[in-house]
Amino acid sequence: MNHDLSPDASRRWQLLAITAVIVWLIWLLAPVIMPFAIAGMLAYLGDPLADRLEKYGMGRTLAVSIVFIVLVLVAAGALLLLVPLIARQIESVVQNFPNYLAWARDTALPWLQHKLHLDPHALDSDRLMAALKEHLGSIGSVLGKLSRSGVGAVMWLTNLVLIPVVAFYLLRDWDRLVAWIDRMLPRSVEPTIAHLARESDAVLGAFVRGQLLVMLALGIFYGVALTLVGISVGPLIGMVAGLLSFVPYLGFITGFVAAIIAALVQHGRLEPCADGGRRVRGRPVAGRLRAGAAAGGREDRPASSGSDLCGAGRRLSVRLPRHPAGPAGGLGDPGGAALPQRALPTERAVYRVRAGRPGADRSGRHRYHRQRQRGDDNRHGQTRRQGRRHPDMIPQLPLALRWPRRQRFEHFHPGANAVALAAVQALAHGPGAPWVYLQGPAGSGKSHLLMAACQAASEAGRMVQYLPLAKLGDKVAALRGVAGSALLALDDLGAIAGEREAEHALFDLYNQAKAEGAALLFAAEAVPTQLGLGLPDLRSRLGACTQFPLKPLDDGERREVLKSQASTRGIELDDTVLDWLFARYARDLGALLDLFDQLDRASLAAQRRITVPFLRGFLREAGQEPV
């Protein structure tokens, strides 16, 4: 009998074995990998700030340095404020610990014995207290030995130094790292993976920022509120409850139990209410905690009024928002709770990947948009008008973290520019015309071709440099620092017109590149004689290049580009939206694509499809009133 596995089954077992080995290695090397993982997370979170500073003309290293200085100052300020506060809180807990033990022995244990009808000998308070003190003493001795351990101190100091250093260099080279990963991807799957990465980035970024804000807000609220009602350890309880709030209910339950125990120890015992409940006399602890729970989520049932614990046993329900890509609405009855796991970032990222696989309904928004068009969302047994969100829905907050849109030759729509495309491709792959000059208005694809040429040449193993002169602060230093490259692409040549030192730097660069046999690729909106250059020799050198005029795409071609982009992202883009957009907005293809990126993110955050009213409102809010 032949027991040979089929090729597919054999491949699956191989992948399973490889995965198991990788997981085992990660588990084994976890202490070594952890500092680098933390540094990578810090670099991921700091990249948008560094990118924003770069837009103001700063170099990458300077922008990263400023980001790190700000983060260090914020962290130092937080430590200066929090360390003394936490020290005082811990000291207060240590001083009051005998009171907590006495309350547990004299009040809590007898109450449990009476209510649960337990054997008094099974809960002998003296024996339990003695065992607890003994174990606490053992724990303290172990912690003391660990804190005095030389190896532990060295590891702690090593991580303290290593994490910032690694995070700094990762953040400085973040764009290069992303570009390297993009180059390593197979070309057949690169557009799909890049799109899925952008989607997952938006979802994960939204979760991280939203979760951190919620944890910070709840920690401050709990700490201040419990301090105001007289709980001496209120700040410590608030910080712990805020940190644990990333797990649904855990932060609230931990803070609730700790605050009630602290209030009972400080201010007395539970006394009966008129309606049979229980309360702490004059201490509205539960009301503050319930307000925090309502702020962090939402209660489906009215909160009890007053400053006591009456009604605190009601069923608490936090209703989580339904993402438009979600396969199902909130689960459970109206008095129950929606699945808290739907707030986890991994589920979001996995769903984006699953929705983006070939043959799938890519973003999941198609089904949602069709439901909204019919006004037929029966999640709570009621209908909604198109464009209105259910009150339970909370808009997503996508971070401004974007996977850079790669400019490649296969993404270029030539139209009437096929000859120029072929010439630039030949230059990128070599051999071709050594000097090419692209001339055309904004939106004609000049920058796209320059970046695509650099991408192709880099993938072929050649050293390349791309200089967008209009976006550079020190143009002279940039022009004098790119020697030794096999391909130089200089965009927006008109930006140096009239700058004598920059024109001389470009002239020297041209001569040096010619002597070294490097290829030069120029782009500008005007021909060399009309750029306004003050250096005659530079005008003559640029005039000797092979020149290709570029023509912008017409409306029909732009329409096809936008529809292709929408189809790739799984978005339904009606012709009425495009008609309205082309009639009232700039027709520069670059501006249209940038607008489309913003619309995609805004529609995801607002959980709405892209319609003419949505587009009009978005442009109005962005200060881009249509003509």
C-alpha positions as CSV (number, residue, x, y, z in Angstrom):
1,M,0.0,0.0,0.0
2,N,1.4,3.4,-1.0
3,H,1.3,5.8,1.9
4,D,3.2,8.6,0.2
5,L,1.8,12.1,0.9
6,S,0.5,14.3,-1.9
7,P,2.7,17.3,-2.7
8,D,0.1,19.7,-1.1
9,A,0.0,17.6,2.1
10,S,3.8,17.4,2.2
11,R,4.1,21.1,1.7
12,R,1.6,21.7,4.6
13,W,3.6,19.5,6.9
14,Q,6.8,21.3,6.0
15,L,5.3,24.7,6.7
16,L,3.9,23.4,10.0
17,A,7.3,22.1,11.0
18,I,9.1,25.3,10.0
19,T,6.5,27.3,11.9
20,A,7.0,25.1,15.0
21,V,10.7,25.6,14.8
22,I,10.4,29.4,14.4
23,V,8.0,29.6,17.4
24,W,10.4,27.4,19.5
25,L,13.3,29.6,18.6
26,I,11.4,32.8,19.4
27,W,10.4,31.3,22.8
28,L,14.0,30.3,23.4
29,L,15.4,33.7,22.4
30,A,12.7,35.8,24.0
31,P,15.0,37.5,26.5
32,V,17.3,38.6,23.7
33,I,14.5,39.5,21.2
34,M,12.4,41.5,23.6
35,P,14.5,44.7,23.7
36,F,14.5,44.7,19.9
37,A,10.8,44.2,19.7
38,I,10.2,47.1,22.1
39,A,12.5,49.2,20.1
40,G,10.7,48.3,16.9
41,M,7.4,49.3,18.4
42,L,8.8,52.6,19.5
43,A,10.1,53.2,16.0
44,Y,6.8,52.3,14.5
45,L,5.0,54.8,16.7
46,G,7.5,57.6,16.2
47,D,7.8,57.3,12.4
48,P,4.7,59.6,11.7
49,L,6.2,62.4,13.9
50,A,9.6,62.1,12.1
51,D,7.9,62.1,8.7
52,R,6.0,65.2,9.6
53,L,9.1,67.0,10.7
54,E,10.8,66.0,7.5
55,K,8.1,67.8,5.6
56,Y,9.3,71.1,7.1
57,G,12.7,70.6,5.4
58,M,14.6,68.8,8.3
59,G,16.9,65.9,7.6
60,R,15.9,62.5,8.8
61,T,18.6,62.3,11.5
62,L,17.6,65.8,12.9
63,A,13.9,64.9,12.8
64,V,14.5,61.6,14.7
65,S,16.7,63.4,17.2
66,I,14.0,65.9,17.9
67,V,11.4,63.2,18.3
68,F,13.7,61.3,20.8
69,I,14.5,64.5,22.8
70,V,10.7,65.2,23.1
71,L,10.0,61.6,24.2
72,V,12.9,61.6,26.7
73,L,11.6,64.9,28.2
74,V,8.1,63.6,28.4
75,A,9.3,60.3,30.0
76,A,11.5,62.2,32.5
77,G,8.7,64.5,33.4
78,A,6.3,61.6,33.9
79,L,8.9,59.8,36.1
80,L,9.5,62.9,38.2
81,L,5.8,63.2,38.8
82,L,4.8,59.5,39.1
83,V,7.8,58.0,41.0
84,P,7.3,60.1,44.2
85,L,3.5,59.6,44.0
86,I,3.8,55.8,43.6
87,A,6.4,55.7,46.4
88,R,4.0,57.5,48.7
89,Q,1.1,55.2,47.7
90,I,3.1,52.1,48.3
91,E,4.3,53.4,51.6
92,S,0.7,54.1,52.6
93,V,-0.3,50.5,51.6
94,V,2.6,49.0,53.6
95,Q,1.6,51.1,56.7
96,N,-2.1,50.2,56.4
97,F,-1.4,46.5,55.6
98,P,-2.1,45.4,59.2
99,N,-5.5,47.1,59.0
100,Y,-6.3,45.2,55.8
101,L,-5.3,41.9,57.5
102,A,-7.4,42.8,60.5
103,W,-10.4,43.7,58.3
104,A,-10.1,40.4,56.4
105,R,-9.9,38.4,59.7
106,D,-12.6,40.2,61.6
107,T,-15.1,41.2,58.8
108,A,-14.6,39.4,55.5
109,L,-14.0,35.9,56.7
110,P,-16.9,35.8,59.1
111,W,-19.2,37.3,56.5
112,L,-18.1,34.6,54.0
113,Q,-18.7,31.9,56.6
114,H,-22.2,33.2,57.4
115,K,-23.3,33.8,53.8
116,L,-21.8,30.7,52.2
117,H,-22.5,28.4,55.2
118,L,-18.8,27.3,55.3
119,D,-17.2,25.2,58.0
120,P,-15.7,27.6,60.5
121,H,-12.7,25.3,60.9
122,A,-12.1,25.4,57.0
123,L,-11.6,29.1,57.2
124,D,-9.8,29.5,60.4
125,S,-8.8,33.1,60.3
126,D,-5.7,32.9,62.5
127,R,-4.3,30.0,60.4
128,L,-5.0,31.8,57.1
129,M,-3.4,35.0,58.4
130,A,-0.3,33.1,59.6
131,A,0.0,31.4,56.2
132,L,-0.4,34.6,54.3
133,K,2.2,36.4,56.4
134,E,4.6,33.5,55.9
135,H,4.2,33.5,52.1
136,L,4.4,37.3,51.9
137,G,7.7,37.1,53.8
138,S,9.0,34.5,51.4
139,I,8.0,36.6,48.4
140,G,9.6,39.6,49.9
141,S,12.9,37.7,50.5
142,V,12.9,36.4,46.9
143,L,12.2,39.8,45.5
144,G,15.0,41.2,47.6
145,K,17.5,38.6,46.3
146,L,16.4,39.3,42.8
147,S,16.8,43.0,43.1
148,R,20.3,42.5,44.6
149,S,21.3,40.1,41.9
150,G,24.3,41.3,39.9
151,V,23.1,39.6,36.8
152,G,19.6,41.1,37.0
153,A,21.1,44.6,37.5
154,V,23.4,44.2,34.5
155,M,20.5,42.9,32.3
156,W,18.3,45.8,33.4
157,L,20.9,48.4,32.7
158,T,21.8,46.8,29.4
159,N,18.2,46.9,28.2
160,L,17.8,50.5,29.5
161,V,20.7,51.5,27.2
162,L,20.0,49.1,24.3
163,I,16.4,49.9,23.7
164,P,16.8,53.7,23.1
165,V,19.8,53.1,20.8
166,V,18.2,50.4,18.7
167,A,14.9,52.4,18.5
168,F,16.9,55.5,17.4
169,Y,18.6,53.7,14.5
170,L,15.4,51.8,13.5
171,L,13.5,55.0,13.4
172,R,16.2,56.8,11.4
173,D,16.2,54.0,8.8
174,W,12.5,53.1,9.0
175,D,11.7,54.2,5.4
176,R,14.8,52.3,4.1
177,L,13.7,49.2,6.0
178,V,10.2,49.4,4.5
179,A,11.6,50.0,1.1
180,W,13.9,46.9,1.5
181,I,11.0,44.8,2.5
182,D,9.1,46.0,-0.5
183,R,12.0,45.1,-2.8
184,M,12.2,41.6,-1.3
185,L,8.5,40.9,-2.1
186,P,7.7,39.0,-5.3
187,R,6.5,41.4,-7.9
188,S,3.3,39.4,-8.5
189,V,2.0,39.9,-5.0
190,E,3.6,43.2,-4.0
191,P,0.5,45.4,-4.8
192,T,-1.8,43.1,-2.8
193,I,0.6,42.9,0.2
194,A,1.3,46.7,0.2
195,H,-2.5,47.3,0.2
196,L,-3.1,44.9,3.0
197,A,-0.2,46.4,4.9
198,R,-1.8,49.9,4.6
199,E,-5.1,48.6,5.8
200,S,-3.6,46.7,8.8
201,D,-1.5,49.7,9.6
202,A,-4.6,51.9,9.8
203,V,-6.5,49.4,11.9
204,L,-3.6,48.6,14.3
205,G,-2.7,52.3,14.6
206,A,-6.3,53.2,15.4
207,F,-6.3,50.5,18.1
208,V,-3.0,51.5,19.7
209,R,-3.8,55.2,19.8
210,G,-7.4,54.7,21.0
211,Q,-6.4,52.1,23.7
212,L,-3.6,54.3,25.0
213,L,-5.9,57.3,25.3
214,V,-8.6,55.2,27.0
215,M,-6.0,53.8,29.5
216,L,-4.7,57.3,30.3
217,A,-8.1,58.9,30.6
218,L,-9.5,56.1,32.8
219,G,-6.3,56.0,35.0
220,I,-6.5,59.8,35.6
221,F,-10.3,59.7,36.2
222,Y,-10.2,56.8,38.6
223,G,-7.3,58.2,40.5
224,V,-8.7,61.7,40.9
225,A,-12.2,60.5,41.6
226,L,-11.2,58.1,44.3
227,T,-8.9,60.6,45.9
228,L,-11.7,63.2,46.0
229,V,-14.0,60.7,47.9
230,G,-11.3,60.1,50.5
231,I,-9.5,56.9,49.4
232,S,-5.9,57.4,50.5
233,V,-4.6,54.9,47.9
234,G,-6.9,56.3,45.1
235,P,-4.0,57.3,42.7
236,L,-2.4,53.9,42.9
237,I,-5.7,52.1,42.4
238,G,-6.5,54.4,39.5
239,M,-3.2,53.8,37.8
240,V,-3.5,50.0,38.1
241,A,-7.1,50.0,36.9
242,G,-6.2,52.2,33.9
243,L,-3.3,50.0,32.9
244,L,-5.5,46.9,33.1
245,S,-8.4,48.5,31.1
246,F,-6.9,47.1,27.9
247,V,-8.6,43.8,28.9
248,P,-12.4,44.2,28.8
249,Y,-13.8,44.5,32.3
250,L,-10.5,43.7,34.1
251,G,-9.6,47.2,34.8
252,F,-13.0,48.2,36.1
253,I,-13.4,45.0,38.2
254,T,-9.9,45.4,39.7
255,G,-10.4,49.0,40.5
256,F,-13.9,48.3,41.9
257,V,-12.8,45.6,44.3
258,A,-9.7,47.4,45.4
259,A,-11.5,50.7,46.0
260,I,-14.4,49.0,47.9
261,I,-11.9,47.1,50.2
262,A,-9.9,50.3,50.7
263,A,-13.1,52.3,51.6
264,L,-14.3,49.5,54.0
265,V,-10.9,49.5,55.8
266,Q,-10.7,53.2,56.0
267,H,-14.3,54.2,56.7
268,G,-16.3,51.4,58.2
269,R,-18.5,48.5,57.1
270,L,-21.3,47.8,54.7
271,E,-24.7,48.9,56.0
272,P,-28.2,48.1,54.6
273,C,-30.0,50.4,52.1
274,A,-33.7,51.0,52.2
275,D,-34.3,48.8,49.2
276,G,-32.2,45.9,50.5
277,G,-28.9,46.8,48.9
278,R,-25.6,47.7,50.6
279,R,-23.7,50.9,50.8
280,V,-20.6,52.5,52.3
281,R,-21.9,55.4,54.4
282,G,-21.1,58.7,52.8
283,R,-18.5,57.3,50.3
284,P,-19.7,57.4,46.7
285,V,-17.0,55.0,45.5
286,A,-19.1,52.9,43.1
287,G,-20.6,55.9,41.4
288,R,-17.2,57.1,40.4
289,L,-16.1,53.7,39.1
290,R,-19.4,53.2,37.2
291,A,-18.9,56.7,35.6
292,G,-15.5,55.6,34.5
293,A,-16.9,52.4,33.0
294,A,-19.6,54.4,31.2
295,A,-16.9,56.7,29.8
296,G,-14.7,53.8,28.7
297,G,-17.6,52.0,27.0
298,R,-21.3,52.4,27.5
299,E,-24.0,51.0,29.8
300,D,-27.1,49.6,28.2
301,R,-29.1,50.1,31.3
302,P,-29.5,53.2,33.4
303,A,-27.0,53.7,36.1
304,S,-28.3,53.9,39.6
305,S,-28.5,57.3,41.1
306,G,-27.1,58.5,44.4
307,S,-23.8,58.1,46.1
308,D,-24.0,54.5,47.3
309,L,-23.8,50.9,46.2
310,C,-27.5,50.3,45.8
311,G,-28.1,48.7,42.4
312,A,-24.4,48.0,41.9
313,G,-25.3,44.4,41.3
314,R,-27.1,45.2,38.0
315,R,-25.8,43.7,34.9
316,L,-23.1,45.8,33.3
317,S,-22.9,45.8,29.5
318,V,-20.2,47.5,27.4
319,R,-21.3,47.7,23.8
320,L,-18.4,47.7,21.4
321,P,-18.6,49.4,17.9
322,R,-19.2,47.4,14.8
323,H,-16.6,47.8,12.2
324,P,-18.0,48.1,8.6
325,A,-15.7,45.2,7.7
326,G,-17.0,43.0,10.5
327,P,-18.7,39.7,9.5
328,A,-21.3,40.0,12.2
329,G,-22.9,42.6,14.5
330,G,-22.8,42.7,18.3
331,L,-23.6,39.3,19.8
332,G,-25.8,38.5,22.7
333,D,-29.1,40.0,24.0
334,P,-29.5,43.7,24.5
335,G,-28.8,43.3,28.2
336,G,-25.6,41.3,27.6
337,A,-22.2,42.3,26.2
338,A,-20.9,42.3,22.7
339,L,-17.8,40.1,22.2
340,P,-15.0,42.0,23.8
341,Q,-12.5,40.1,21.6
342,R,-13.6,42.2,18.6
343,A,-11.7,45.1,20.1
344,L,-8.4,43.2,19.8
345,P,-6.1,44.5,17.1
346,T,-5.0,41.1,15.9
347,E,-8.5,40.2,14.9
348,R,-8.8,43.4,12.9
349,A,-5.5,42.8,11.1
350,V,-6.4,39.2,10.4
351,Y,-9.7,40.2,9.0
352,R,-8.2,42.8,6.7
353,V,-5.8,40.1,5.4
354,R,-8.6,37.6,5.0
355,A,-10.8,40.2,3.2
356,G,-8.0,41.2,0.9
357,R,-7.2,37.7,-0.4
358,P,-7.8,37.0,-4.1
359,G,-11.3,36.1,-4.8
360,A,-12.7,37.5,-1.6
361,D,-15.0,40.4,-1.0
362,R,-11.9,42.4,-0.3
363,S,-12.5,45.0,2.4
364,G,-15.9,43.6,3.6
365,R,-17.3,47.1,3.1
366,H,-19.3,46.0,0.0
367,R,-21.8,44.2,2.2
368,Y,-22.0,47.0,4.7
369,H,-22.4,49.6,2.0
370,R,-25.3,47.6,0.4
371,Q,-27.0,47.4,3.7
372,R,-26.7,51.1,4.2
373,Q,-28.1,51.8,0.7
374,R,-31.1,49.7,1.7
375,G,-31.3,51.2,5.1
376,D,-31.7,47.6,6.4
377,D,-29.4,47.1,9.3
378,N,-31.4,45.1,11.8
379,R,-28.8,44.8,14.4
380,H,-31.2,46.1,17.1
381,G,-34.4,45.3,15.2
382,Q,-34.7,48.8,13.7
383,T,-33.8,50.5,10.4
384,R,-31.6,53.4,9.8
385,R,-31.5,56.0,7.2
386,Q,-28.5,56.0,4.8
387,G,-25.6,58.0,6.1
388,R,-26.6,57.9,9.8
389,R,-24.6,55.8,12.2
390,H,-26.2,53.9,15.0
391,P,-25.7,55.6,18.4
392,D,-23.7,52.6,19.5
393,M,-21.1,53.1,16.8
394,I,-17.9,54.8,17.7
395,P,-15.9,56.2,14.8
396,Q,-12.5,54.7,14.2
397,L,-9.4,56.8,14.8
398,P,-6.9,55.8,12.1
399,L,-3.4,56.9,12.9
400,A,-1.6,58.8,10.1
401,L,0.7,55.8,9.6
402,R,0.9,54.9,5.9
403,W,2.8,52.3,4.0
404,P,4.4,54.4,1.3
405,R,2.8,54.1,-2.1
406,R,5.5,52.6,-4.4
407,Q,5.9,54.2,-7.7
408,R,6.7,51.5,-10.2
409,F,6.7,51.3,-14.0
410,E,3.8,48.8,-14.0
411,H,1.7,51.3,-12.0
412,F,2.3,54.1,-14.6
413,H,-0.5,54.8,-17.0
414,P,1.3,56.0,-20.1
415,G,-1.5,57.4,-22.3
416,A,0.3,59.5,-24.9
417,N,3.6,59.1,-23.1
418,A,4.6,55.6,-24.2
419,V,7.8,56.8,-25.8
420,A,9.0,58.6,-22.7
421,L,8.2,55.5,-20.6
422,A,10.3,53.3,-22.8
423,A,13.2,55.7,-22.7
424,V,13.2,55.9,-18.9
425,Q,12.9,52.1,-18.6
426,A,15.9,51.7,-20.9
427,L,17.8,54.2,-18.8
428,A,16.9,52.4,-15.5
429,H,17.8,49.0,-16.8
430,G,20.7,50.1,-19.0
431,P,22.0,50.7,-21.5
432,G,20.0,53.6,-22.7
433,A,20.3,57.3,-23.3
434,P,22.7,58.4,-20.6
435,W,20.9,61.7,-20.0
436,V,17.1,62.1,-20.2
437,Y,15.1,65.3,-19.5
438,L,11.4,65.0,-18.8
439,Q,9.3,68.1,-19.3
440,G,5.6,68.5,-18.5
441,P,3.0,70.2,-16.3
442,A,2.1,69.0,-12.8
443,G,0.3,65.7,-12.8
444,S,1.9,64.5,-16.0
445,G,3.8,61.7,-14.2
446,K,7.3,63.1,-14.1
447,S,8.0,62.2,-10.4
448,H,6.4,58.8,-10.9
449,L,8.8,58.0,-13.7
450,L,11.8,59.2,-11.8
451,M,11.0,57.2,-8.7
452,A,10.1,54.1,-10.7
453,A,13.4,54.3,-12.5
454,C,15.2,54.5,-9.1
455,Q,13.2,51.6,-7.9
456,A,14.0,49.4,-10.9
457,A,17.7,50.3,-10.9
458,S,17.9,49.6,-7.1
459,E,16.4,46.2,-7.6
460,A,19.0,45.5,-10.3
461,G,21.7,46.2,-7.7
462,R,22.7,49.7,-8.8
463,M,23.3,52.6,-6.5
464,V,20.7,55.3,-7.0
465,Q,19.8,58.7,-5.7
466,Y,16.5,60.6,-6.0
467,L,16.5,64.3,-5.1
468,P,13.2,66.2,-5.1
469,L,14.8,69.6,-5.1
470,A,11.6,71.5,-4.3
471,K,11.3,69.7,-1.0
472,L,15.0,70.0,0.1
473,G,16.1,72.5,2.6
474,D,19.8,72.7,1.8
475,K,19.9,72.0,-1.9
476,V,23.7,72.7,-2.3
477,A,24.6,70.1,0.4
478,A,22.3,67.6,-1.2
479,L,23.7,68.1,-4.7
480,R,27.3,67.8,-3.5
481,G,26.6,64.7,-1.4
482,V,25.3,62.2,-4.1
483,A,28.5,61.4,-5.9
484,G,29.2,57.8,-6.7
485,S,25.7,56.7,-7.7
486,A,25.1,54.8,-10.9
487,L,21.7,56.7,-11.5
488,L,20.9,60.2,-10.3
489,A,17.3,61.4,-10.6
490,L,16.7,65.1,-10.0
491,D,13.1,66.3,-9.8
492,D,11.8,69.9,-9.9
493,L,14.8,71.5,-11.5
494,G,13.0,74.8,-11.5
495,A,13.4,75.0,-7.7
496,I,17.1,76.0,-8.1
497,A,16.6,78.7,-10.7
498,G,18.1,81.9,-9.6
499,E,20.1,80.3,-6.7
500,R,23.7,80.8,-8.0
501,E,25.4,78.4,-5.6
502,A,22.9,75.6,-6.2
503,E,23.2,76.1,-10.0
504,H,27.0,75.7,-9.7
505,A,26.6,72.6,-7.5
506,L,24.3,71.0,-10.2
507,F,26.8,72.0,-12.9
508,D,29.6,70.3,-11.0
509,L,27.5,67.2,-10.4
510,Y,26.6,67.0,-14.1
511,N,30.3,67.0,-15.1
512,Q,31.3,64.6,-12.4
513,A,28.5,62.1,-13.3
514,K,29.5,62.4,-17.0
515,A,33.1,61.6,-16.0
516,E,32.1,58.6,-13.9
517,G,29.7,57.3,-16.5
518,A,26.6,57.7,-14.3
519,A,23.1,58.1,-15.8
520,L,21.2,61.3,-15.2
521,L,17.5,61.7,-15.2
522,F,16.0,65.2,-14.9
523,A,12.4,66.5,-14.6
524,A,10.9,70.0,-14.7
525,E,7.8,71.8,-15.8
526,A,9.6,73.8,-18.5
527,V,12.3,73.1,-21.0
528,P,15.9,74.1,-20.0
529,T,15.9,77.4,-21.8
530,Q,12.7,78.5,-20.0
531,L,13.6,77.5,-16.5
532,G,15.2,80.9,-15.6
533,L,18.6,79.5,-14.9
534,G,21.3,82.1,-14.5
535,L,24.3,79.9,-15.4
536,P,24.6,79.6,-19.2
537,D,26.8,76.5,-19.1
538,L,24.2,74.7,-17.1
539,R,21.5,75.6,-19.6
540,S,23.6,74.2,-22.4
541,R,24.4,71.0,-20.5
542,L,20.7,70.4,-19.8
543,G,19.8,71.3,-23.4
544,A,22.1,68.5,-24.6
545,C,20.0,65.8,-22.8
546,T,17.4,63.7,-24.7
547,Q,14.2,65.6,-24.0
548,F,10.7,64.0,-23.8
549,P,7.6,66.2,-23.3
550,L,4.9,64.5,-21.1
551,K,1.2,65.1,-21.6
552,P,-1.3,64.7,-18.7
553,L,-3.9,62.0,-18.9
554,D,-7.3,63.1,-20.1
555,D,-10.4,62.8,-18.0
556,G,-11.3,59.3,-19.3
557,E,-7.8,58.0,-18.4
558,R,-7.9,59.6,-15.0
559,R,-11.2,58.0,-14.4
560,E,-9.9,54.6,-15.2
561,V,-6.9,55.1,-12.8
562,L,-9.2,56.1,-9.9
563,K,-11.5,53.2,-10.6
564,S,-8.5,50.8,-10.7
565,Q,-7.3,52.2,-7.3
566,A,-10.8,51.8,-5.9
567,S,-11.1,48.2,-7.1
568,T,-7.8,47.3,-5.6
569,R,-9.0,48.6,-2.2
570,G,-12.4,46.9,-2.5
571,I,-14.3,50.2,-2.7
572,E,-17.4,50.8,-4.9
573,L,-16.8,54.2,-6.6
574,D,-19.9,55.3,-8.5
575,D,-19.7,57.3,-11.8
576,T,-21.7,60.1,-10.2
577,V,-18.9,60.6,-7.6
578,L,-16.3,60.9,-10.4
579,D,-18.5,63.2,-12.4
580,W,-19.0,65.5,-9.5
581,L,-15.2,65.3,-8.6
582,F,-14.0,66.1,-12.1
583,A,-16.4,69.0,-12.5
584,R,-15.3,70.7,-9.2
585,Y,-11.9,69.6,-8.2
586,A,-8.3,69.9,-9.5
587,R,-7.7,67.4,-12.3
588,D,-4.0,66.9,-11.4
589,L,-3.7,63.1,-11.2
590,G,-1.2,63.3,-8.2
591,A,-3.7,65.5,-6.3
592,L,-6.5,63.2,-7.2
593,L,-4.7,60.2,-5.9
594,D,-3.7,62.0,-2.7
595,L,-7.4,63.0,-2.2
596,F,-8.4,59.4,-2.8
597,D,-6.1,58.2,-0.1
598,Q,-7.6,60.7,2.3
599,L,-11.1,59.7,1.3
600,D,-10.4,56.0,1.8
601,R,-9.2,56.6,5.4
602,A,-12.0,59.0,6.1
603,S,-14.7,56.6,4.9
604,L,-13.2,53.8,7.0
605,A,-13.2,56.1,10.1
606,A,-16.8,57.3,9.5
607,Q,-18.0,53.9,8.5
608,R,-19.6,55.3,5.4
609,R,-19.3,54.7,1.7
610,I,-17.9,57.4,-0.6
611,T,-20.9,59.3,-2.0
612,V,-21.3,62.8,-3.3
613,P,-22.7,64.2,0.0
614,F,-19.8,62.5,1.9
615,L,-17.3,63.9,-0.6
616,R,-18.7,67.4,-0.3
617,G,-18.7,67.3,3.5
618,F,-15.1,65.9,3.6
619,L,-13.8,68.7,1.3
620,R,-15.6,71.3,3.4
621,E,-14.2,70.0,6.6
622,A,-10.7,69.8,5.1
623,G,-11.0,73.4,3.9
624,Q,-10.9,72.5,0.3
625,E,-14.1,74.0,-0.9
626,P,-15.0,72.7,-4.4
627,V,-15.2,75.2,-7.2
